[in-house]
Amino acid sequence: MSKAMSPYVNRDLSWIEFNRRVLEEAQDPTTPLLERAKFLSIVSSNMDEFMSVRMAGIQDQLKAGYTKIDFTGYTPQGLWKRLIKRTGQMVSEQYRTYREVMRGLAREGIHIREMDDLNASQAAAVEQYFRTIVFPVLTPMAVDQSRPFPLLHTKELYLAVLLRDPDEELEAEPYFAIVQVPSILPRCVALPVRGNSKKLEFVLLEDLIRTFIHTLFSGYILEAVHPFRLTRNADLTLNEEGAEDLLEEIEKELRRRRWGMPVRLEIADGFHPHALDLLQEELEIGDHVVRIGGPLDLSFLMRFAGSIGGKESLRYPKLEPVYPRELEEHELIFDTIRERDVLLHHPYESFEPLAEFVQQAADDPQVLAIKMTLYRVSGQSELVQALAAAAEAGKQVTVVVELKARFDEERNIAWARQLEKAGCHVVYGLVGLKTHAKILLVVRREADQLRRYVHVGTGNYNDSTAKAYTDIGLFTSHPIIGADASALFNEVTGYSSPYEWQAFSVAPSGLTEQLFRLIDRERRHAEEGRGGYIAAKMNSLSNQEMIDKLYEASRSGVRIELIVRGVCCLRPGVPGLSENIRVVSIVDRFLEHSRLLYLRNAGEEEVYLSSADWMTRNLTRRIELMCPVFDPSLRDSLIALLRLQLADNVKARELQASGGYERMRPAEGEDPLRSQFQAERISSWKKALPHLEQA
């Protein structure tokens, strides 16, 4: 390793590389066109979160005069400059790709038109739409001595308007006003069909408003109208110790988020310099102004692509999740789980059994209690409805709702209030810790004993994301796991002395230590000639101590293969440090979200599933859970799944020592293997996964 190269990749620069991999999917000509549009939307949404959280944090450090070098070798000042340059390059590349995708869609008869391109009937239709639907919603906000600069909300689209009084001199300073493009209306407005044409045509809402904006300013001459968009610091700053009611405190912080410090200003190319000067002065935005060569905020493409009827050739083949056949053996899910553990693999298998399980528990007179953690929940959650029904049926229902799930706080507050009204005991976790563990416990009276039924998962109890994220869930009635599950809820909801976990490893109290023990055990196996092998899958790896532990194992001869979708601060392939470590990232149709750990353990194989990434926040500031998979057949299935993904040579990228990624390609004579599509084609993936060559 060169003297200039840090042993670690910077977290934020690694994130840039991840978003670049997402952008590559939008650039890939083999990706269907409407899916390419969706990937462009994801790039924008990712960038918004990065700006409002990560860049905002660096900005706070700069304002505080913080100059300390982080463990990857960067000061806040140096990192800020590097990130501004890298994100600017990515935006330029994103909009080049946008224009390419739009040209491709146009060849397929799907157009986003300029207002000047409309025929007479289309122009009349959009004018009618403006007058009846749009105009009543618009509010012009003038800025002058009597009317102060308005509060601009984060990530909303606005039009900056410069006006002249026809009675004043031309040299007079123009008047300035702001008009918000209403987010409550569709961003893409469908146009009437031209004659017998089969083309689908749209105009953007902001272009429509610009065309008729003079109706808001009668008597004035329009000089310029240009769109802009502001991103604010969106990190919540909570004083949990001093908050009498955490729910109310978070509601207050959500209101404060609207006027967090500006982080980024996006403007359209050609933006009037006078309007820009006014915005920069009022917002104190500094020089982080991004000029955009196209529509601002491409996140609208997700809804746009979903609104296109037909055109199935422009999408991925439709996936219908299968119902797990193991759960069809008995009418009640309890009867199956009592006989055997069951593994669920989303999105290839349906999320329905989770809601059914809770609904059956609600209807079953033998069920005494239901306990569950909720981190991110969908807008129309059947699971929450089932929990409410269980409480109304007289069950003891306890729900740990994480109010501090970033950007889902408002939805979680609404669910918390609804569950409380239904009679559930709602708990907001422990002070200073987010509850990120995914666990569901049902206590049932059977004969002369109580039996615990448990579901442990790697993903949120969210039926919407379960269709787009790959996650693993385990149904079990194993008594040791059941006892640990009860103890975990007792620790979160009440006062409980430290518990000696039998199966679980729980953060922040012991998960790191257990991971270190398991890695050290593989290291000893390697040093004593029994070989050592670790395979792990996660979303992010950024904890320095964990990386150092993996480096130590690598130097002792342990072979380590990591599937890390997003941020990875570990630098693989460095002689004398990490030459035994391989890191791959898979970015494909579904978001890889499951967290798995496999250790060969000198032939006594062990597999764990977890809610935790190997990041400092997960290991030290969250309640996280890692659970062993005891059933040998299920263990073998997960090992086969890891091997399948490690063999992906279509959508996998391998991390290089430089910090960049290289796309995997089939070797000469080797067949292409796309792991997600391999899993998708089989109705029962657990039985049919190929047993690839042993690692």
N, C-alpha and C positions, 0 to 999 in steps of 0.2 A: 504494500500500500504506500502510495506516495506521501511525502511529508505534508503536502497541502490537503490531502483528502482526509476528512473526518471519518472515524469508524461508523458514523451514523448518518443516515439521510435525514435532512430536515423535514419535519412533519408537514409543514405547509407546502413546501416544494414537492413533497411526495403526493400531496393532495392534488396539486396541479397536474401531475402525471396521471393520476386516476381520472380526473375530468377529461384529460386528453384521450384516454382510452374510451371513454363514453363518446367523445366527439368522433373518434375513429369509426365507431359503429354507424354514425350518421354519414360518414364519408364513404363507407364500404359499398361499392356498387352491387354487391350480392345481397345486401340488406334491402328488403322490400321498401318502396318509396315512402309509404305512410309511416312505416316503422322508423325510417330515417328521420322523418319530421318529428316523431316522438323523441328520438334521441337528442335532437337539437333542443327540444323543450326541456329535457332533463339537464342538459348542459347549462341552460339558463337558470333553472331552479337551483342547481348545485352552486352556481356562481353567486346567486343571491344569498344563499345561506353562508357561503364562505365569506362574503363581504360583510354581512351583518353580524357575524360572530368572530371569525378568525382575524380578518383585517381590522375589525373594530377593536379587538383586544390589543393588537399591535399599535393601533392609533392611540389607545389609552396609555400604553407604555411610553410612547413618544411624548405625549403631552405631560406625563409625569416626570420626564427627564430620565427614564430608566435606560441604562446603557450596558447592563450586564450581558455577557456572552452566554448563550444557551449551550446545552450539551452537544449540539451539532455544529457549533462554531459560529453562530450568527448573532449579531446585535440586532435590536429592533430596527435601528436605522437601516442597516445593511439589508435586512430581510424585507423591509417595506419596499425599498427601491427595486429589489430583485422581483418581488411579487407584482409590483405595478407593471414592470416590463413584461413578465411572463403572462399575466392575465390579459394585458393589452394585445399581445400576440395571439392569444387564444381567441379573443373576441373577433379579431380580424379574420382568423381562419374559420371561425364559426359562421360568420356572415358570408364568406365565400362559399361555404358549403350550403348555406341557406339558399343562395341564388341558384346553385346547381340543382338542389332538390326541387325548387320551384319550377325550373326549366323542365325537369323530368316529369313533374306532376302536370305541367301544361301539355306535354306530349300525350298524357293520359286523359286529357280533357278536364283537368281541375285547375282553375285559375284564381289567383287573387289579383283583381284588376285595379288599375289606377282610375280615379274618378273621370279623367278625360277620355277613357277608353269605352265608356258606356254608351249604348245606343239610346234613342229618345225614350223608349218605354222603360228601360232600366233606370235612366236618370229621373224620370217622373216617379217611379216606384220608390227610389231611395229618398227623393225629396219628401214624398208623403210619409215615409217611415221616420224621417227626421222630424217633421212637424208634429206627428201624432205620438211618437214614442220617445224620441231622443230629446227634443227641445224642452219638454216639461221637466226633464230631470236635470238639465244643465243649470249651473249657477256661475255667472261671471263674477270674478273677485278682483276688483280694481285695487291698485296699490298707489296710494298718494298720501298727502299729509294727514288727511282725516281718516284714512282707512289703512291700518298697518298691514304689514306683510302677513299673509294668512299662514296657518299651520299646514304644512305639506306632509301628508302621510307617507310612510315608508312604502316603497315598491308599488305606488300608484302611478298611473300615467296622467300627465298634465300637458296642456298646451300653453306655451308662453305667447302672449299676444301684444304686439306693439301697434299703437294707434296714433293718428294725428287728427287734431281739430282743424277742419278745413279753413277756419277763420284765423288761424295762427300762422306765423312765419314758418317757412320750411326749416329754418335753422333751429327752431324751438325743440326742446327735448321731447321725444315721443312719450305718450302715456303708456303705462304698462298694466296688463291684467293677466290673470291666470284662470284657466278653465280646466276643471278635472274631467277626464274621460271616464264616464261612469262604469265602474267595474261590475255593476249589477246587470249590465246589458252584454250580450254576446260581442266579443271582439271582432268576429267575422260575421258580416251581414250578407245573407244569401241574396243573390240577384235573380230576377225573373229569367226564365230560359229564353234564349234568342230563337224565335221561330221554331223550327223542327230540330234545332241543335240538341245534342245530348250532353253538352258541356255543363259542368258545374262551376258557377262563377260567384265570386264574393268580392266585397270591398271591406277594408278595415274601418272600424268604427271611427278612429281618429281622423282618417282621411275624409270620411263623410262629414264629420263635425267641422273640419277645416273649411270644407267647401261652403258650408252654410253658416259659418260663425259670424258673418256680418250681421245676421239677424239679431244677435245678442248686443250689438254695438251700433244701433242706428244713429246716424248723424256724424259718425266718425269714419275716417279713412283707414283701412287696414294697411299697415306697412309690412308686417311680418307675422307669421303664425308657425311656430315650430314645437314639436313634442319634446318633453324631457321627463326624467324619472329620477327619484332620489332614493337612495338606500341609507337607512339609519342603523345605528347600533341597536341590536335586538336582544342583547344579553340581559337577563333578569338579574338584578342585584337585590337579594332578599336578606332581611335581618330576621332569620327564623327564630333566634333565641328571644327576640323582643316582640315577636308577633303573637298577639293573643289568639288570633284566628288566622291560620295559614291561608285558608281559602280566600278570605278578604284581602290579605296582604298581596297575594298573587293577582287578584283582580285589580288592585291599585297599580301594581307593577305593569300589568298588561296595558293599562291606560297610559302609563309613563312611556312605554315602549314607542308609542306613536310619535313622541317628540324626542327620541334619543338622538345623540349627536350624529350629524350627517357623516357618512363614510365615503359615499361615491355619488357622483352626479353623471347621469347618462344623458347625452343630448344627440339630436339628429344632426347629420352632416349639413352644413350650411346654416347652422344656428346663428341667429343675429348676434353680433358681438356686444351690442348694447344690452340686450336681454341677458346674455351670459354674464356680463359684468355685474348686473343687478343681482342675479342669482348667487354668484360667488360671494358678493359682499354680504347679502342677507343671510346666507346659509353658512358662511365661514367655512366653505368646503375646501379651500386651498387649491392645490393643483390636481386633485384626483378627479379629473373630468374625462369621461370616456366618450369619444365621438363615434357614433354608430352609423354604418352605411346600410341602413335598412330599417325595418320596423323595430322599435324598442321592445324589449322583453319578449323573447321568442317562446316563453312558456305557454303562450296561447296555442301553440301548435299541437299540444297534447289534446286539448278539447277539439280543435279543428280537425285533426286526423280521426278522432273518434266520431265526429259528426258526419263523415262521408259515408253515405249508404252504398251498399254493394262494394264493388272494387276489391273483392277478396284476394285477387292476385297481387294487390299492392300491400298485403298484410302477411304476417306470419300465419301458417296454418292454425286454425282454431284448436285450442286445447280444451277438452272437456275433462275436468278432474274426475277420476274414478272413485267410487265409494270403496273404502278398504274392505276387501272380501272377508277378512277375518271377523269383522264386526257384523257380517251378515249371518253368522252361524247361530246367533241367538237373538231373540226379540229385544232383550235388554242388554245394553252395553256392559252392565255390571257382570252379567253371567259370563261374557267372553273374557273380560279382564281378570275375573277370579281364576279362570283356567290357565291363562297365558298372558304374557306381556304383548303389547301391540305397538308397532312403530308406524307413525304417520309421516309421509313425505309430501309436503306441499311445494308447488301447486299441482303436482301430478296426481295427488290424492286429495279428496275433498276435505274442506274445513267443516262440513256439516256435522260430523260426529261430535265436535266440541259443544255446539249448541244443543244437540240431541242429548248428550250426556247430562248437561245441566238441567234440561227440561225433564228428562226422565227422573233425575234426582228430585226436582220440584214436585213431581207427581207421585213419587214413591213414598208410601207411609213409613217405610223402614228407614228412610234417610233422616238423620237428625241434624246434620250441619253441612254447610258448603262454605269453603273459604277459597279466596282467589285474589291474585294480583292483576291489576289492569294498568298498563303503561300507555299504549296508544290504542284507541278504539275507533272503529269506523262510525260514520254518521248514523247509520241505521243498523245497529248491532243487535242481532238476534240473541247473542250471548247475554248482553245486558238485560234484554227483555226477559230472558229465562231466569236470570238472577232475581229480578224484581218479582217474577211470578213465584219463585221459591220462597221469598220472604213473605209474600202475601199469603202463601199456603201454610205459614207458621214455622218454616224451617229457620234455624239459626244461620243467617247468611252474613258473612264478614267479607268485605271487599277492601283491599288495600289499593287505593287509587293514587297514582303518582301525578300530582298536580304540576310538577315541575318538568314534565316531558316537553322539551323545547318545541315551540310552535303548535303544540296540541293542548296548551293549557286551557284555553277557553272551552274546547270540546270536553275535556276531562272534568272541568268544573260543572258543566251542564249535566254530565252523566252522574257525578257525585251527588248533586242535588236530587236528581230523579231517583237514584238508588235509596237515598235517605228517606224520601217520601214514601217509597215502597216498603220501608221497614228494615232495610239492610243496615248493618253496622258498618259505617264507612270510616276507614282509617287512612290518614295521610302519611304514614310511614314515620321514620325516625328523623329527628332534627339533624340537618346537615347532610343527609344521605338520600339519594334517589333510590327508590325501589324499582330495580330493573329486572329482577328475577321473574321468570314466567312459570307460575305454578298454580295448580287447581287441585283442591283436596275435597273429597266427599267422604263423610263419616256415616256409615250405614250399620244398623243393627241386624245381625244375622244369627239366628238361634240364640245361644247364650253368650255371644261375644260381639264386639264392635269390630268392623273391618274398615280399613281405610283404602280408598281408591284415589289414585293420584295421576294427574297429567303434568308432565314437565316438558317444557318446550324451549326451542332456541329463538323463537320469534314471538311477536306480540299477538295477543288474542284479538286479531283484527281480520274479519272475513274479507275485507277489500284487499289488503296487502297480501293476504294468503293466496291470492290469485296471481300475484306478480313477483313475490319473493320466494326463494327456495328456503324452506325451514324444515326442521325435524321435530316431531313431538313423540313422547313416549307415554302410553297408558300402562299403568302397573298397579297391582295390589300387593307388591312385595312388602312384607311387614317392616323391614328395616327402612325402606324408603318412606313408608307411611309414617313411621315414628319420627323420622327426621323432618318430614313435611309439617307434622303437628308442632314440633319444636320450633321450626322456622317461623310459623305464624305467631306462636306465643312470644317470640323475641320481637317481632315487628309490631304486634298489637298491644303488648302489655309489658310488665316488668318480669324479666326471666333471667335467672342466673346463667352464666356461660354453660353451653351444652356441648357434650362430647359427641360430635357428629359421627355416625356409623357409616353412612354412605355419602352424604353431601359434603361438598366443600363450599364454604360461603364467604363471600367478600362483604365487608372489608377485613373481617377478623382472621380468616385462615386460608383463603383461596390461593393467594400468592405463595404462601408457605407450602401448601400441598403441591402446587405446580412445580415449585423448586425441588421438592422431594422426589417427584416423579421423574423430572429431568435428571437429577443427580443419580437416581437409580439406573437410568439408561446409560449414564456416563460410566458408572461402576461396571455395568455389564460389558461395555466396550473395552474398558481398561483391563478387565479380567479375561478377555478373549471370547466372550459370549456374544459379541456383536451388540450394537445399540442402534435402535431406529425409532424415530418419532415422526408422525405425520399429524399436522394440525391445520384446521380450517377456521378462519375468522374474517371479520370485516376489516380490522385495523390492528396494527402492531406498532406501538410507539413508546412503551414503557422501557426506560433505559435499563433498569435492573433485570427485567425479563430478557431483553436483548443480550445483555452481558452473560446471563446464565446460558443462553443458547450458544453464544460464542464459546463459552467454557466447554460445553458438551461437544461442540464441533471440534475443538482442538484435541479432545480426548478420543476422537474417532467415531462419535455418534453421527450417523447419517440422518439428516433432518430435511423433511420436505414440508413446505408451508404453502397453503393456498390462502392468500391474503387479498381480498378483493380491492380494498382501498389503500389507505395510508399504510406504508411500511417503512419504518426508520432503520430497520436492519439492513446492512449492506452485505449481500451474499457473495461468495466466490472470491474472497480476499485471502491470498495465501497467508498461512499462519494464524488466521483469525476465523474465517468462515468458509473455507473451501469445501466443507462437507454439507453446506446448507444450500438448498435450492428454494426459490420463492416464485410462485406463479400467481397470476391474477386472471380470473375468468370474468369477462364482461360480455354478456350475451342477452338474449331475449328476456330472461328473468334476472332479478337482482339476487345474486348469491348472498345469503344472509345467515345461513346456519353456522353454528360454532361447534366444532368437533375436535376431539383429541384422541389419537391412537398411539399406544406404546407397545412395542413388540414384547418387552419384558422377558427376554430370553425364552420365548415360546409360550409364556403364560399371558396371552394377549389381553390388553385392557382397552376399553373404549369409553369415552365420556362425551356427553352432550352438555352444552352450557349456554347461559345467557350472556356471558361476558366476552368482550374483546380483550386483547392484551394491551390495554391502554391504562395510563395512570388513573384516570377518572373511574374506570370500571373496577380496578383492583383496590382503590383506596377511598373512593367517595360514593360508592353505590352498593346497594344490597344486591349481590349477584349470586348465582347458583351454578354449581357444576355437579352433575349426577352421573354415576356409572350406569352402563348398560350391562345387566347381569346375564340376560338370556343369550346363550352362545350363538343361536341362529341370527338373532337381531344384530349381535356384535359383528358377525361375519358380513351381514348386509351392509353395515356402515363402513367396514373396511373395504369392501368391494366398491362402494360409492366413492370413497376417497381415492382409490386406485384409478377408477374411471376418470375422475376429474384431473388427476395428475397426468393421465395419458392424453388429455385433450390436446389436439394439435391443430385446431381450427380457430377457437375463440380464446385460447390461453395465451397470455404474454408472460415472458420470463424476465424477472428483475435482474439487471446487470449490476456489476460492481460500481459502475458509473452513476447509478441512480436512475438510469433510463430503462425502458422495457423493450424487449424484442418479441415480436409475434412468433408463436410456434408455427412450424410448417411440417407437413408430413415428410418424413425421410423418403429417399428413393425406394420405391417398391412398397411403401407403407400406405395403408388406407387412411383417408381422413377420418378423424374421430371427434365429433362434436358432442361433448358430454351431456349438455342439456337436451339435445334432440335424441340422443341415445336413450336417456331415461324417459323421454316423452313418448317414445314409440311403443313402450311395453305397458300392458294393462296392469300388470302386477310387478312393479320394478323390483320388489324385494326378492322375488323368486328367480327373476330372469337376468339380473345384472351379470354381465360377463365376468368371469373370474380371470382377471388380467394376470399377467405374469407377476409372481410374488415380488414385493418391493425388496 
